[in-house]
Amino acid sequence: MDSKSDVFRTISAVMIGAAAGTMMAVLLLVLLQKTGFTVNRPGFYLIALAAGALPLCLDVLRRREIQPAVSELVMILLSGLICFGYALTTAANELAAQRMRTAVLLVHLPAVLVYAAQWMAALIKRGKQDS
């Protein structure tokens, strides 16, 4: 397959996003375990800040002519799925499961917001270039 083709770039973006999403999930789960999945501690806010910064790490893909938007989306979705799956399978009771799901949702929210902000900025930039 030609490395310049759009199909190759899309497949590469999905594969990179899957690898990054797995690493993001592992990192976030380790950090959340250290805080006991408690959302009202200062450490949780640092974890959320780190989660928001992780999608930005894939912006270097532009140099390889791979759109990071696909990789970032796959990364965030896969990480969320892995973390929710972990919460569902390891919680001792329903209260623990609810607390873990809340922590997972809140820690992934900054990543989604950063992704949405980047998407909107790219959309605005493209609109200015077209006019």
C-alpha positions as CSV (number, residue, x, y, z in Angstrom):
1,M,0.0,0.0,0.0
2,D,1.3,3.4,-0.9
3,S,2.2,5.5,2.2
4,K,0.8,8.6,0.4
5,S,-2.7,7.2,-0.1
6,D,-5.6,8.5,2.0
7,V,-6.6,4.9,3.0
8,F,-3.2,4.2,4.4
9,R,-3.2,7.5,6.3
10,T,-6.7,6.7,7.8
11,I,-5.7,3.2,8.8
12,S,-2.5,4.5,10.3
13,A,-4.5,7.2,12.2
14,V,-6.9,4.6,13.6
15,M,-4.1,2.2,14.7
16,I,-2.1,5.0,16.3
17,G,-5.3,6.2,18.1
18,A,-6.0,2.7,19.3
19,A,-2.5,2.3,20.7
20,A,-2.6,5.8,22.3
21,G,-6.1,5.1,23.7
22,T,-4.8,1.9,25.4
23,M,-1.9,3.8,26.9
24,M,-4.1,6.6,28.0
25,A,-6.5,4.2,29.7
26,V,-3.6,2.4,31.5
27,L,-2.2,5.7,32.7
28,L,-5.5,7.1,33.8
29,L,-6.5,4.0,35.6
30,V,-3.2,3.8,37.5
31,L,-3.6,7.4,38.5
32,L,-7.2,7.0,39.5
33,Q,-6.4,4.0,41.6
34,K,-3.9,6.1,43.5
35,T,-6.6,8.6,44.4
36,G,-9.2,5.9,45.1
37,F,-11.4,7.2,42.3
38,T,-12.2,10.2,44.5
39,V,-13.2,13.2,42.5
40,N,-13.0,15.9,45.3
41,R,-9.2,15.7,45.9
42,P,-6.6,18.1,44.4
43,G,-4.9,15.1,42.8
44,F,-8.0,14.3,40.7
45,Y,-7.8,17.8,39.1
46,L,-4.2,17.1,38.1
47,I,-5.3,13.8,36.6
48,A,-8.0,15.6,34.6
49,L,-5.6,18.2,33.5
50,A,-3.2,15.5,32.2
51,A,-6.1,13.7,30.5
52,G,-6.9,17.0,28.7
53,A,-3.3,17.3,27.5
54,L,-3.0,13.8,26.2
55,P,-4.8,14.4,22.9
56,L,-2.5,17.3,22.2
57,C,0.4,14.8,22.1
58,L,-0.9,13.4,18.8
59,D,-0.6,16.7,17.0
60,V,2.9,15.7,15.8
61,L,1.2,13.3,13.4
62,R,0.6,16.3,11.0
63,R,4.3,16.2,10.1
64,R,3.7,12.7,8.7
65,E,0.6,14.0,6.9
66,I,-1.7,11.9,9.1
67,Q,-4.7,13.8,10.5
68,P,-4.5,13.7,14.3
69,A,-8.3,14.3,14.6
70,V,-9.0,10.7,13.8
71,S,-6.3,9.4,16.2
72,E,-7.4,11.7,19.0
73,L,-11.1,10.6,18.6
74,V,-10.2,6.9,18.6
75,M,-7.8,7.5,21.6
76,I,-10.5,9.2,23.7
77,L,-13.2,6.8,22.9
78,L,-11.1,3.6,23.4
79,S,-9.7,5.0,26.7
80,G,-13.2,5.7,27.9
81,L,-14.5,2.3,26.9
82,I,-11.5,0.5,28.6
83,C,-11.9,2.6,31.8
84,F,-15.7,2.1,32.0
85,G,-15.2,-1.6,31.4
86,Y,-12.7,-1.7,34.2
87,A,-15.1,0.1,36.5
88,L,-17.9,-2.3,35.7
89,T,-15.8,-5.4,36.2
90,T,-13.8,-4.5,39.3
91,A,-16.3,-2.6,41.5
92,A,-17.2,-4.5,44.7
93,N,-20.7,-3.0,44.8
94,E,-23.1,-0.6,43.1
95,L,-21.9,2.4,45.1
96,A,-18.3,1.7,44.2
97,A,-19.2,1.2,40.6
98,Q,-21.1,4.5,40.5
99,R,-18.2,6.4,42.1
100,M,-15.8,4.8,39.6
101,R,-18.0,5.6,36.6
102,T,-18.3,9.2,37.7
103,A,-14.6,9.5,38.1
104,V,-14.0,8.0,34.7
105,L,-16.5,10.3,33.0
106,L,-15.1,13.4,34.7
107,V,-11.5,12.6,33.9
108,H,-12.3,12.0,30.2
109,L,-14.4,15.2,30.0
110,P,-11.3,17.6,29.6
111,A,-10.0,15.4,26.8
112,V,-13.3,15.6,25.0
113,L,-13.4,19.4,25.5
114,V,-9.8,19.8,24.2
115,Y,-10.7,17.7,21.2
116,A,-13.8,19.7,20.5
117,A,-11.9,23.0,20.8
118,Q,-9.3,21.8,18.4
119,W,-12.0,20.7,15.9
120,M,-13.7,24.0,16.1
121,A,-10.5,25.9,15.7
122,A,-9.7,23.9,12.6
123,L,-13.2,24.5,11.2
124,I,-12.9,28.2,11.8
125,K,-9.4,28.3,10.2
126,R,-10.6,26.3,7.2
127,G,-13.6,28.7,6.8
128,K,-11.2,31.7,6.8
129,Q,-9.0,30.1,4.2
130,D,-12.0,29.4,1.9
131,S,-13.1,33.1,1.9
